[in-house]
Amino acid sequence: MEIYRKINGQHVKTSLIYFGEFLDISWNSIKKFEEFVDFDNDNGAIWRWMDENWRVLFAEIAMGGIGDMQPLSASYREAVSGRYQYIVGSPNISNFILMAIGHYDGVFKREPPFSHVKLIDLEMTQYFQKINEIEFYI
């Protein structure tokens, strides 16, 4: 039985909140692997883990595998290349690309609480917003 999923802005927002909650819960367990890998000097492993979970939990399960969601580690050039279909908008920013999820308190960090997103518009202006305070339009 195939389930049809209607993807809308609220669906994106809710899925981002769930993904942030997953990262919050998982972060302490993942950080234990620093016994084997120095995440501060070799970001590759931790970001590949985040990207893979992003791909499975967000892009495939939550978003229904519709379109080609860029990895969280995509460069701006990759994201605007036209390869990815999820350029979205909000009331304040007409077209932007979701570049990262993390925490913002004057400085953006990819660490808990994962309650903010880093957005870049097509002119390369960066924005940092709380997930629960943004509306998404696809």
Backbone torsions as a table, in degrees:
resi	resn	phi	psi	omega
1	MET	NA	122.6	-179.7
2	GLU	-91.7	134.4	179.2
3	ILE	-103.2	125.3	177.2
4	TYR	-85.1	130.2	178.9
5	ARG	-112.6	122.8	174.1
6	LYS	-88.8	117.2	-178.1
7	ILE	-94.7	124.6	176.9
8	ASN	-138.4	178.7	-177.1
9	GLY	-59.2	-40.5	179.3
10	GLN	-64.6	-35.8	178.1
11	HIS	-63.1	-43.1	178.2
12	VAL	-61.6	-48.2	-178.3
13	LYS	-60.9	-48.7	-180.0
14	THR	-61.6	-42.2	179.5
15	SER	-63.9	-38.7	176.8
16	LEU	-65.2	-40.3	177.0
17	ILE	-61.5	-45.6	179.0
18	TYR	-62.4	-41.9	179.8
19	PHE	-64.7	-41.3	175.9
20	GLY	-60.4	-41.7	177.8
21	GLU	-63.5	-41.0	176.5
22	PHE	-58.9	-46.1	179.7
23	LEU	-64.2	-40.9	178.2
24	ASP	-58.1	-45.6	-178.0
25	ILE	-69.0	-37.9	-174.6
26	SER	-82.6	-21.1	-167.3
27	TRP	-57.9	-45.1	-178.7
28	ASN	-63.1	-37.5	178.0
29	SER	-67.3	-43.6	179.6
30	ILE	-64.2	-40.0	-178.8
31	LYS	-62.8	-22.6	176.7
32	LYS	-62.1	-26.0	179.5
33	PHE	-70.5	-6.6	175.7
34	GLU	-63.6	-14.0	172.4
35	GLU	-59.1	-30.4	-177.2
36	PHE	-105.1	-28.5	-175.9
37	VAL	-133.8	133.0	176.1
38	ASP	-84.8	94.3	-175.9
39	PHE	-61.4	-28.2	179.8
40	ASP	-68.9	-30.3	-178.7
41	ASN	-106.2	-13.0	178.0
42	ASP	-135.2	77.4	-176.8
43	ASN	-65.6	-18.0	-173.9
44	GLY	-51.0	-47.1	-174.7
45	ALA	-65.6	-48.4	-177.2
46	ILE	-66.3	-37.5	-178.6
47	TRP	-75.4	-31.6	174.0
48	ARG	-65.3	-39.5	176.8
49	TRP	-61.3	-46.2	179.2
50	MET	-62.9	-43.9	-179.4
51	ASP	-62.4	-42.0	-179.5
52	GLU	-65.2	-43.1	176.7
53	ASN	-65.9	-38.1	175.6
54	TRP	-58.9	-47.2	-178.3
55	ARG	-61.8	-45.3	-176.1
56	VAL	-77.3	-54.6	-173.1
57	LEU	-74.4	-42.2	-175.8
58	PHE	-90.1	-60.2	-172.3
59	ALA	-68.2	-42.9	-175.8
60	GLU	-87.4	-50.2	-174.8
61	ILE	-80.8	-58.5	-175.0
62	ALA	-68.1	-42.5	-177.5
63	MET	-93.0	2.5	174.5
64	GLY	72.1	16.7	179.2
65	GLY	68.9	15.7	-179.1
66	ILE	-81.3	125.8	178.6
67	GLY	79.8	-171.6	-177.1
68	ASP	-123.9	95.0	-177.7
69	MET	-76.7	129.2	179.8
70	GLN	-67.1	149.4	175.3
71	PRO	-66.7	156.1	178.5
72	LEU	-63.3	-21.4	-178.6
73	SER	-95.5	10.3	-179.4
74	ALA	-63.9	141.4	174.5
75	SER	-76.2	163.1	177.6
76	TYR	-57.9	-43.3	-179.3
77	ARG	-59.2	-43.6	177.9
78	GLU	-63.8	-42.2	-175.2
79	ALA	-66.7	-37.2	-178.2
80	VAL	-91.4	2.0	-177.0
81	SER	-66.1	-11.3	-177.7
82	GLY	92.4	-4.1	180.0
83	ARG	-70.3	-34.1	-174.7
84	TYR	-98.8	143.1	-173.3
85	GLN	-94.5	-10.2	-174.4
86	TYR	-96.2	73.2	165.8
87	ILE	-101.0	120.3	-172.6
88	VAL	-121.7	176.3	-179.5
89	GLY	-136.2	167.0	176.4
90	SER	-138.2	174.0	179.8
91	PRO	-58.8	-31.8	-175.9
92	ASN	-97.8	-21.0	-176.8
93	ILE	-128.1	119.2	-172.2
94	SER	-73.2	-44.4	179.4
95	ASN	-136.5	121.7	177.3
96	PHE	-144.9	164.7	179.2
97	ILE	-118.5	130.6	176.5
98	LEU	-73.5	117.8	-175.1
99	MET	-106.1	-27.8	-176.2
100	ALA	-163.8	159.0	172.3
101	ILE	-123.4	138.9	-177.5
102	GLY	-178.4	-142.5	-178.8
103	HIS	-131.2	138.3	-179.8
104	TYR	-126.5	122.0	173.7
105	ASP	-138.2	49.0	-173.9
106	GLY	99.9	-25.9	175.3
107	VAL	-134.8	133.5	179.8
108	PHE	-83.4	129.6	179.1
109	LYS	-131.6	139.8	174.1
110	ARG	-88.5	78.5	179.6
111	GLU	-158.4	165.1	179.9
112	PRO	-65.5	154.8	-7.7
113	PRO	-74.7	137.1	-180.0
114	PHE	-84.0	75.1	-172.7
115	SER	-117.7	-0.5	-177.6
116	HIS	-125.8	158.1	172.9
117	VAL	-122.7	148.2	172.8
118	LYS	-100.7	123.4	-178.5
119	LEU	-118.5	146.3	176.0
120	ILE	-130.7	129.1	177.4
121	ASP	-85.5	178.5	-173.5
122	LEU	-71.0	-11.2	174.2
123	GLU	-96.3	8.7	178.1
124	MET	72.7	21.5	173.1
125	THR	-81.3	132.3	-179.1
126	GLN	-93.9	143.0	176.4
127	TYR	-132.3	146.3	177.1
128	PHE	-127.3	121.5	-177.1
129	GLN	-137.1	148.8	171.8
130	LYS	-68.0	136.5	-177.7
131	ILE	-59.3	-43.7	-175.5
132	ASN	-75.1	-1.3	178.3
133	GLU	-109.6	7.3	-178.0
134	ILE	-117.0	146.0	174.6
135	GLU	-109.9	137.1	-178.9
136	PHE	-108.4	138.6	174.9
137	TYR	-125.0	125.6	-178.9
138	ILE	-103.4	NA	NA
